[in-house]
Amino acid sequence: GTGETVTIVVQYKPEDYNRFEAKIHDLKQQMLQQTMSTGTLMRTSQKKSLYV
């Protein structure tokens, strides 16, 4: 039933989720650094994040 599906998802998710979280963290860090340097660079990183 649904319970089995949930456990399967939980088993497989950790790796993908950690990768995803790491990507998001890197993007946020980049955006923060770029925002502090210049506003134009922030726009570029936002565009990049859409393609990730």
C-alpha positions as CSV (number, residue, x, y, z in Angstrom):
1,G,0.0,0.0,0.0
2,T,0.9,3.6,0.4
3,G,3.0,2.9,3.5
4,E,5.5,0.8,1.4
5,T,5.8,3.6,-1.1
6,V,6.6,6.1,1.6
7,T,9.4,3.9,3.1
8,I,10.9,3.3,-0.4
9,V,10.9,7.1,-1.0
10,V,12.6,7.7,2.4
11,Q,15.2,5.1,1.5
12,Y,16.1,6.6,-1.8
13,K,15.7,10.3,-1.0
14,P,18.7,11.1,1.3
15,E,21.4,11.2,-1.4
16,D,19.3,13.2,-3.9
17,Y,18.1,15.5,-1.2
18,N,21.6,16.1,0.2
19,R,22.8,16.9,-3.4
20,F,19.8,19.2,-3.9
21,E,20.4,21.0,-0.6
22,A,24.1,21.4,-1.3
23,K,23.3,22.9,-4.7
24,I,20.8,25.3,-3.1
25,H,23.3,26.2,-0.4
26,D,26.0,27.0,-3.0
27,L,23.6,29.1,-5.0
28,K,22.6,31.1,-1.9
29,Q,26.2,31.6,-1.0
30,Q,27.1,32.8,-4.5
31,M,24.1,35.1,-4.6
32,L,25.0,36.6,-1.2
33,Q,28.6,37.2,-2.2
34,Q,27.6,38.6,-5.6
35,T,24.9,40.8,-4.1
36,M,27.5,42.3,-1.8
37,S,29.9,43.0,-4.7
38,T,27.4,44.1,-7.4
39,G,23.7,44.1,-8.2
40,T,24.2,43.0,-11.8
41,L,26.0,39.8,-10.9
42,M,23.0,38.8,-8.8
43,R,20.8,38.9,-11.8
44,T,23.1,36.5,-13.6
45,S,23.2,34.0,-10.8
46,Q,19.4,34.2,-10.6
47,K,19.2,33.2,-14.2
48,K,21.6,30.4,-13.6
49,S,19.6,29.1,-10.7
50,L,16.6,28.7,-13.0
51,Y,18.4,26.2,-15.2
52,V,19.7,24.1,-12.3
